[in-house]
Amino acid sequence: MITLEGLPIKIAVLIPCLDEEITITKVVKDFKLALPSADIYVYDNNSTDSTFIKAKDAGAIVKKEMQQGKGNVIRSMFREVEADIYILVDGDDTYPANISNDLLQPIINKTADMVVGDRISRGDYDLTNDRNLHSFGNKFISSVINLFFKTKLRDIMSGYRVFSKKFVKTIPIHSHGFEVETEITLHCLDKNIKIQEIPIEYKSRPEGSYSKLNTYSDGFTILKTIMWLIKDFKPILFFSFISLLFFIATLIIGLPVINEFIELGYIQILPSAILATGLAMISVFTLLAGIILDSLSTNQRDQFQHYYTNYKG
């Protein structure tokens, strides 16, 4: 049993599942072997196969989540399960259970509130992933987030994570689907919550098992989520960019009007003048909206950090 200062630590392994009958038995047994004292929870998200039965037979605590989507499952897990440390892992047998003790240590030592199993640094993800667009999308999304938040994270979308109780019980999750890992990461970056990445081995799915992630639709959803979260977390950057676009449009349409007035002393192309004026006003109002929302976002961030620092559970 894992202890801290002589007291036992309650560990919960959370496994969201959809149609993973081929792999779920092995995943549950591997984590039981790696963490004998941990409680293994499998939340079945409307599987059409025997995932529920096989997880239960393997010794997991099995529950059903009727709202479709990984984000909905994780939200229910975080709300319902009580533990000191939480391990979140996919049920597809691509993540190694035997490294879980290493992932736990930063949480136990209180050097991080979220530990991420990094599939990228060792190169395993690129070697085992047979869908090149997935690798490209992961790198692109990581690059965008690292640019906006001035960080150097490697694996934004890893499904293998360890959390402190304080983190699990305070994070608001709004996502419904596979964009949930991105939302969790952005929440940490915005609120200055400590993240640590640990390189891990990443395996291919066993034969007959398939990913539920759709490259195009889920990729678009993740990008849309990033855009809206940046709007919430970095409103001054988001609205300044939009303001700049309107300002450029103002110049393109308005400069010929100004030149005409300088040369002739009056304006003939009145519609262009009206349009340029309207665009200029939109540009100014958009920038003002960004400034106001940035102040509100800063205030909300300060309130959350005060609540997070003083959270006792």
C-alpha positions in Angstrom: 0.0 0.0 0.0 1.3 3.5 -0.9 1.5 5.8 2.1 2.4 9.4 2.8 3.7 10.3 6.3 2.6 6.9 7.5 -0.9 7.3 6.3 -2.4 5.2 3.5 -3.2 7.0 0.2 -6.4 6.1 -1.5 -5.8 5.8 -5.3 -8.5 5.5 -7.9 -7.8 4.4 -11.4 -10.4 5.9 -13.8 -11.0 4.1 -17.1 -13.6 5.7 -19.5 -14.7 3.0 -22.0 -16.6 2.6 -25.2 -16.6 -0.8 -27.0 -13.3 -2.0 -25.5 -14.2 -5.7 -24.9 -11.0 -6.8 -26.5 -8.7 -4.9 -24.2 -10.5 -4.0 -21.0 -9.8 -7.2 -19.1 -6.1 -6.9 -19.6 -6.1 -3.2 -18.7 -7.9 -3.8 -15.4 -5.7 -6.8 -14.5 -2.5 -4.8 -15.3 -3.5 -2.0 -13.0 -4.5 -4.4 -10.3 -1.0 -5.9 -10.5 0.7 -2.6 -10.6 -1.4 -1.0 -7.9 -2.9 -3.8 -5.7 -4.5 -1.3 -3.2 -6.1 1.0 -5.8 -9.8 1.0 -6.7 -10.3 0.4 -10.4 -13.3 2.2 -11.9 -14.6 1.5 -15.4 -17.3 3.9 -16.7 -19.1 2.3 -19.7 -20.3 4.9 -22.1 -23.1 3.0 -23.9 -20.9 0.2 -25.3 -22.6 -2.1 -27.7 -20.3 -5.0 -26.9 -19.5 -6.9 -23.7 -17.2 -4.2 -22.2 -19.4 -3.8 -19.1 -19.4 -7.5 -18.3 -15.8 -8.1 -19.0 -14.7 -5.2 -16.8 -16.8 -6.4 -14.0 -15.5 -10.0 -14.3 -12.0 -8.6 -14.2 -12.7 -7.0 -10.8 -13.4 -3.4 -11.6 -16.0 -1.2 -10.1 -18.2 -0.7 -13.2 -20.7 2.1 -13.7 -22.6 3.4 -16.7 -22.6 6.9 -18.1 -25.5 7.5 -20.5 -24.4 10.9 -21.8 -22.3 10.1 -24.8 -18.8 11.5 -25.0 -15.5 11.2 -23.2 -15.8 14.6 -21.6 -19.2 13.7 -20.1 -17.7 10.5 -18.7 -14.7 12.2 -17.1 -16.9 14.9 -15.6 -19.0 12.2 -13.9 -15.9 10.3 -12.7 -14.5 13.4 -11.1 -17.8 14.3 -9.5 -18.6 10.8 -8.1 -15.4 9.1 -7.2 -13.6 9.9 -3.9 -9.9 9.3 -3.6 -6.6 11.1 -2.7 -5.0 10.6 -6.1 -6.6 9.8 -9.4 -5.1 8.0 -12.4 -7.0 8.6 -15.7 -6.2 6.1 -18.5 -7.8 4.9 -21.7 -9.1 1.4 -21.8 -7.4 0.5 -25.1 -4.3 -1.1 -23.7 -1.9 1.4 -25.3 -0.6 2.8 -22.0 1.7 0.9 -19.6 0.3 0.2 -16.2 3.7 -0.7 -14.8 4.9 2.9 -14.9 2.0 4.2 -12.9 4.1 4.3 -9.7 6.5 6.7 -11.4 3.6 8.9 -12.5 2.3 9.0 -8.9 5.5 10.3 -7.3 5.2 14.1 -8.3 1.6 14.1 -6.9 2.8 12.4 -3.7 5.7 14.7 -3.4 3.5 17.7 -4.1 5.7 18.9 -7.0 2.8 18.8 -9.5 -1.0 18.6 -9.5 -1.2 17.0 -12.9 1.3 14.5 -14.3 1.0 13.6 -18.0 2.3 10.4 -19.6 4.2 11.9 -22.5 3.9 9.6 -25.6 5.9 12.0 -27.9 9.4 12.4 -26.4 10.4 8.8 -26.9 9.0 8.8 -30.4 6.7 5.8 -29.7 3.5 7.7 -30.8 4.8 8.5 -34.3 6.1 4.9 -34.7 2.9 3.1 -33.6 0.3 5.6 -34.9 -0.8 4.5 -38.4 -2.8 7.7 -39.0 -0.4 10.4 -39.9 -3.0 13.1 -39.6 -3.3 12.3 -35.9 0.4 12.9 -35.3 0.3 16.1 -37.3 -2.8 17.3 -35.5 -1.2 16.6 -32.1 1.9 18.5 -33.0 0.0 21.4 -34.5 -2.3 21.7 -31.5 0.7 21.5 -29.1 2.5 24.2 -31.1 -0.6 26.6 -31.0 -1.0 26.1 -27.2 2.7 26.5 -26.5 2.8 29.7 -28.5 -0.2 31.3 -26.7 0.8 30.2 -23.2 4.6 30.4 -23.7 5.2 26.9 -22.5 7.0 23.8 -23.9 4.6 20.9 -23.4 5.1 17.9 -25.6 1.9 15.8 -25.4 -1.2 18.0 -25.0 -3.7 15.2 -25.8 -2.3 12.2 -23.8 -5.0 10.1 -22.3 -2.8 8.9 -19.4 -2.8 11.4 -16.5 -2.5 11.5 -12.7 -4.2 14.2 -10.7 -4.3 15.4 -7.1 -7.7 15.4 -5.3 -7.6 19.2 -5.1 -7.3 19.4 -8.9 -10.1 16.9 -9.6 -12.6 18.4 -7.2 -12.0 22.0 -8.4 -11.7 21.9 -12.2 -14.7 22.8 -14.2 -15.1 20.5 -17.2 -17.3 21.8 -20.0 -16.2 19.5 -22.9 -18.4 16.7 -24.1 -16.0 14.7 -26.2 -12.3 14.0 -27.0 -11.4 17.7 -26.6 -11.5 17.2 -22.8 -7.7 16.5 -22.5 -7.0 19.8 -24.3 -9.5 21.7 -22.0 -7.8 20.2 -18.9 -4.4 21.2 -20.1 -5.5 24.8 -20.9 -7.1 25.1 -17.5 -3.8 24.2 -15.9 -1.8 26.7 -18.0 -4.3 29.5 -17.4 -4.5 29.0 -13.6 -0.7 28.3 -13.2 -1.4 24.8 -11.9 1.8 22.7 -11.9 2.1 20.2 -14.7 4.9 17.6 -15.1 5.3 15.4 -18.2 7.0 12.0 -17.9 8.0 10.1 -21.0 6.3 6.7 -21.3 6.2 3.8 -23.7 3.2 3.9 -26.0 1.9 0.7 -27.7 -0.2 0.0 -30.8 -3.8 -1.1 -30.2 -4.2 -4.9 -30.2 -5.5 -6.5 -33.4 -9.3 -6.0 -33.7 -9.4 -2.9 -31.5 -10.0 0.4 -33.1 -9.9 4.1 -32.1 -13.1 6.0 -31.6 -11.4 9.3 -32.4 -12.4 10.6 -35.8 -9.5 12.5 -37.4 -11.6 15.2 -39.1 -14.7 15.8 -37.0 -12.9 15.4 -33.6 -9.9 17.3 -34.9 -12.2 20.2 -35.9 -14.0 20.1 -32.5 -10.6 20.2 -30.7 -9.5 23.2 -32.7 -12.8 24.9 -32.1 -12.4 24.2 -28.4 -8.9 25.7 -28.3 -10.3 28.9 -30.1 -13.1 29.3 -27.5 -10.9 28.6 -24.5 -8.3 31.1 -25.8 -11.2 33.6 -26.0 -12.0 32.9 -22.4 -8.4 32.6 -21.0 -6.6 35.2 -23.3 -9.4 37.6 -24.3 -7.0 40.5 -25.0 -5.1 38.4 -27.6 -8.2 37.0 -29.1 -10.1 40.2 -29.5 -7.0 42.2 -30.5 -6.5 39.9 -33.4 -10.1 40.3 -34.5 -9.8 44.1 -34.0 -6.6 44.0 -36.2 -8.5 42.3 -39.0 -11.2 44.9 -39.0 -8.6 47.6 -38.9 -6.8 46.2 -41.9 -10.2 46.0 -43.7 -10.8 49.7 -42.7 -7.5 50.7 -44.3 -8.1 48.7 -47.5 -11.5 50.4 -48.0 -10.8 53.7 -46.4 -7.5 54.7 -47.9 -8.9 55.4 -51.4 -11.6 57.5 -49.7 -9.0 59.6 -47.9 -6.9 59.9 -51.0 -10.0 61.1 -53.0 -10.8 63.7 -50.3 -7.2 65.0 -50.3 -7.1 65.3 -54.1 -10.7 66.6 -54.7 -11.7 68.2 -51.4 -14.8 66.1 -51.3 -15.9 62.5 -51.4 -17.7 60.8 -54.3 -17.5 57.2 -53.1 -19.8 57.7 -50.1 -20.7 54.0 -49.6 -17.1 53.1 -49.2 -16.7 56.0 -46.7 -19.6 54.7 -44.6 -18.4 51.1 -44.7 -14.9 52.2 -43.7 -16.3 54.2 -40.8 -18.4 51.2 -39.7 -15.4 48.9 -39.8 -13.3 51.3 -37.9 -16.0 51.5 -35.1 -16.2 47.7 -35.0 -12.4 47.5 -34.7 -12.4 50.0 -31.7 -15.4 48.3 -30.0 -13.8 44.9 -30.4 -10.6 46.1 -28.8 -12.5 47.6 -25.9 -14.4 44.4 -25.4 -11.1 42.5 -25.2 -9.7 44.9 -22.6 -12.8 44.7 -20.5 -13.0 40.9 -20.7 -9.3 40.6 -20.0 -9.9 42.5 -16.7 -12.7 40.1 -15.8 -10.6 37.1 -16.7 -7.8 38.2 -14.5 -10.2 38.8 -11.6 -11.7 35.3 -12.1 -8.2 33.8 -12.3 -7.2 35.5 -9.0 -10.4 34.2 -7.3 -9.8 30.7 -8.5 -6.2 30.7 -7.4 -7.2 31.9 -3.9 -9.9 29.1 -3.8 -7.4 26.5 -5.1 -4.7 27.5 -2.7 -7.0 27.3 0.3 -8.9 24.1 -0.8 -8.9 21.6 2.0 -11.1 18.9 0.5 
